[in-house]
């Protein structure tokens, strides 16, 4: 939840507050091979530093791992892992099932 406190001081000295809720979006990794082979890129979803295949790999996710989704750029999602501490980056949208409206 994000609480937004909005104060407006206009000519009449009007001020008010309102609360806004940010959308929480969770995704689940799926569709990967069951055979882990890092030399071929099989069996894991590469987490990358940027939204492109050539960006450096910063981690790996596996079938069933959950992530929080923050943004989308083309076929890439900006994520933070909910199963691996401090793992953040970009993943291919092809292997992430979610109900986000990005």
Secondary structure, DSSP 8 states (H G I E B T S, - for coil): -B--------TT-------B-----EEEE----SS-BTTTTBSSEEEESSSSTTS-EEEEE-TT-EEEEEEEETTEEEEEESSSTT-EEEEEGGGEEE----
